[in-house]
Amino acid sequence: MTIEVTFPDGRKKSFRKGISGAELAKEIGFRRALAVKVNDGLKDLSTGIDTDCSVKFLRYEEQEGREVFWHTSDHILAQAISRLYPAAKLTIGPNWENGFFYDIDMPPLKEDDLEKIEQEMGKIVSANLKVERVVMDHNKALELFRDNPYKVEVIKESTDKEVSAYKQGEFIDLCRGPHLPETGLVKAFKLTKLSGAYWKGDQSRQQLQRIYGVSFPEKSMLENYLHIQAEAEKRDHRVLGKKLELFMFHEWSPGSPIILPKGTIIYNELMAFLRQEYARRGYNEVITPQLFNKALWELSGHWQHYRENMFLLHVDNEDFSLKPMNCPSHILIFKSRTRSYRELPLRIADFCYLHRNELKGVLGGMTRVRKFSQDDAHIFLADSQVQDEISRLLDFFRHIYVEIFRLDFKVKLSTKPDKAMGAAERWQEAEAALADALRKNGLEFELKPGEGAFYGPKIDIDLRDSLGRDWQLCTIQLDFQMPERMGAEYEGADGKKHAPVMIHRALIGTFERFLGVLTEHFAGKFPLWLSPEQVRILTVADRFNDYAEKVCKEYAARGIRASVDTRAESINYKVREAQMDYVNYILVVGEREVKDNTVTVRTRDNKVIGAVGGDEFAARLAEEISSRRIV
């Protein structure tokens, strides 16, 4: 008996029925396979293939391949913990964006303990243990894991007919898989940090020890990773933010950054840039309340689907919430009067602050906060306008990230989650509309099944910074549900009432997160248009102070952020300090400059430009600022 296998390039070939993924990879000469995708399902290489199907082998270079690699790495970590700390209770060990972690019920570890755990993991890797899938019924699983209440809870909650586990040596753990065929494929790994966590993210449950790690199929990849991490540590926005006086944090308001004057300049410049674009692109900006009665959130569906992430208050003997998002209030604006199809698309933009009750343990500098502002907008439109509007948004996105910030990116399309509002047919329409728009605009995308918002599918775009790290910043979400649920209507050309489609979109996303990302991307050396201090004028002696002040006022009149350093310090000292403060241009004035009405210019990177006429250089800077060039 034979089966027909279709490969990603469209080739088809017959093989014996029951051939394993590993045998199939060997027959076609595919090397470094970690797992196999049979149709749309991920399988271990040991799995037999019994029917005609499409097959794709996964390598570490692909996200799904890395996830398989990290699954096994997680079990190697868990096995090492079980050997070294027999009383520890393992809970769950999922992947995260750059590696893996495991949550364990055990006394808190210290950083020094990680080396000991790594050594034990090394023994497991060196032993090259075979990794085997074990399938059992619920009763057998409950008996096998009877001494671990966390595993018992997971088993009892499972709706699968059978329980899947993976065994390597003496160790066995629950997991759906797939996994690597043997532990020896994990050639390099590093445990990176410790933190606390709660069982199932519930603060009322047991606090656990979380251990993070990364792993690679080659030692050189780990070395490169560690190099990037060292560079990232130098660029840490929390460190640079303090050094450059951009923002600060205080324990009395966790997750709510205090934006300092210099950081506020960048914040406002970004907002001014967007407002300029909004004027060109037909947006209407509004200002909406921070606090709404729960009736709004019940109508929108957030009270049922999102309440645990909301800050709740009791006001006038009624339940209220701080606003976690703008969409319901924008629907109120749409509903405030009769709307016609002639007004569509109606684009409503809002920079109001939002509050989301993130767990304290996941807060992280500017990149994960509780209080923030977004370049948020909601676009109300007819079904027939969706394709064109998504194309306009993708053009807007390209302008920001490709033309202005010159960043690489990758696109993801997330589809209907398990908990979702609305009819399946409308979800299918929405998903197809987004996919068609991406294809129409020549954008390749990765499909993320089940990761859409509860009200609609979405396009998420990850931006790659100068260290090659991906940041999820931009999102475009298509919503057929909430406007209809909240009773929004417009009068169509046919004279009938219709519910509008609504697009939720944030292109730079959260200003706080974007500011943190830019700080690390530029290592604190912001382009001129964003820089808090664009020019610093240094005097050689006190008698040149008046000239320096005159130049500074002329620059300020052109909208250039300039300051004067008249301190009785040496020029070399003042130049060095300006460079440490990442001032873009450092202007020195003395006898010759006053006589010739010039300034002597150098950059923060110590490139000497030399003497330039004061007005001429100011004009050059004004042009560079207005063009928003990245130089």
C-alpha positions, 0 to 999 in steps of 0.5 A: 500500500502506498500514499501520495505526499505533496511537498511545499514546492508542489511536487508529489511522490508516492511512499509506503503507507506508515512511513515515519516522518524521520524516514521520509526526511531521509528518503528525500534528503532533508537534513536538520528536520526537527518535526513534520507538519502533516497537512495542518497538524504538527507531528513528531518525526517518529509519527507514521503517515498513513494517508495522502497528505501535504508535508512540510519539515520544520527546521530551527530557522522557522518559528514552528521549528523553534517552538518544537525545539524549545518544548524539548528544552523545557523538558530537559530543564524540568528533568534537571530540576526533578533530579536536583530538587526531588520535592519540587512540583512541576506545573507547566512549561510553555514557550515564550517569544524568545525561548522557554520557561517552566513554573515550579512550586519550590523554594525561591532559587538564587541566580547562582543556582542556575549554573548547577541546573545548567550542568545537570541539563548538560548531562541530559543532553550528553546522554542523548536520551530518546524522546518518546510520546506516551498516550494513556487514558485519564485514569492512568494519567491521574495515577501516574501524576497523583503526587503532583496536584498541578498535573492532576488539575490539568488532567481533570480539566482536559477534554481530550479523550486521551492524555499525551505525555513525553518520556526521556530516560526516567523523566515523564511529563504532560505535553501535547508535543511535538518534541525533538527525537532525542535530547542531544539535538539541543547543542547549546542552552542558557538559563537566563533569569528567574522571576515569580509567577502565580499558578494560572496567573491567578494572584489568589493561587500558589506563587511559583518559581519561574525559570527562563531559558534559551536554546540552540542547535549550534554553539555559535548561535548561543554565542551570537545570542549572548553578544546581542544580549550584552549589547541590549543590556547597554541599550536597556531603555530603563538605564538610558531613560534614567541617564538621559532623563527621559522617563522614570518610575516610582513604586507608588504607581507601578506600571505608570511611567513618569515622562520627564521633560526630555522624554515629553519632547519626544512623546509630543514630536511623535504625536505632532507627526501623527497629527500632521499625517491625520490632517492629510489622511482624513482623520478627526481627533476627539477627546473622550472620558477616562471613566465610564459606567459598566453599562457601556462595557456590558453593551460592548462585551468587555465586561464579559470578556475583559473585566479582569484587565480593567480597573474597577471603581464604585461611583455614585453607588454604581460600578464604573471602570477606567477606560482600557480602550477607546472603541466603545466610546467612539461608537457612542460618538458615531451613534450621537446623531444620524449618519449617512453612507456619504460620511463613510469612511469616518475616521476617529482618532484619540490620544486619550490615556488608557488603563489596563490592570496588568499583573505586577509581575509582568510589568517591564519598564516602558514596554509593559505598562498599566497607564498609556496612550496610543495612536488609537483610531477607529474607522467606520465604513461600509463592507464595500470600503474595507479593501481600500481602507486596509490598503490606505492603512498599510500605506500609512504603516509603510510611510511610518516604518519604511520611509521614516524609521527604515525598519524591517517588519513581518506581518501576522494574520490572527484568526478567530479565538475560542472565545469570540462574539458573532456569527462564524460567517461574519468571522470568515468574511472578516478574515478573508477581507484582511488576507485579500488586502495583504495579498493585494498589497504584496505582503507575505504573512504568517497565519496565527490561528485562534489568536484574534481579538474576541470581536474580530480578526487582526493584522499584527506587524512586528518591527525589527530593531537594530539588534534584530529583535522583533517588537509587536507595535502595529495592529489593524483589527477588523470588527463586524461585531461590536458596532452591531452589538452596540446598535450603531447604524448608518443610512445606506444609499438604498435608504435602509439602516445598516450596521457599519464595519469598524476597523480598530487600528494603532500604527505605532501602538502605545507611545510608552512602548514605542518610546522604549523601543526607539530608545533601544533601537537608536541606543539613545541617539535619536534622529535630529527631529526627535532629539530632546536637545538638538544643538548645544552651543559651547563658549570658549570664554565668558566674553563670548556668552552674548554671541552664543545667546544670540545664536541660540535665540536665532536657532530657537526662532527656527524651531530648533531645540538649542541650549548654551553651556557657558560654564567655566569648564574647558572646551574639551570637558564641555564637548565630551559632556555634550557627547555623553548627553547625545546632543546631535550637534555641538557648536563651539564659539570663540574669537574667530566665530564672533568675528566671522559670524560662524559656528564651529560644528562637530557631531555627538560621534566626534565628526568635525564639520568645521566652521559654518555660517550661523544662519547657513547651519541653522537652515540646514538643521531646519531642513533636516528636521522637517524632512525627518531624515534618519542620518 
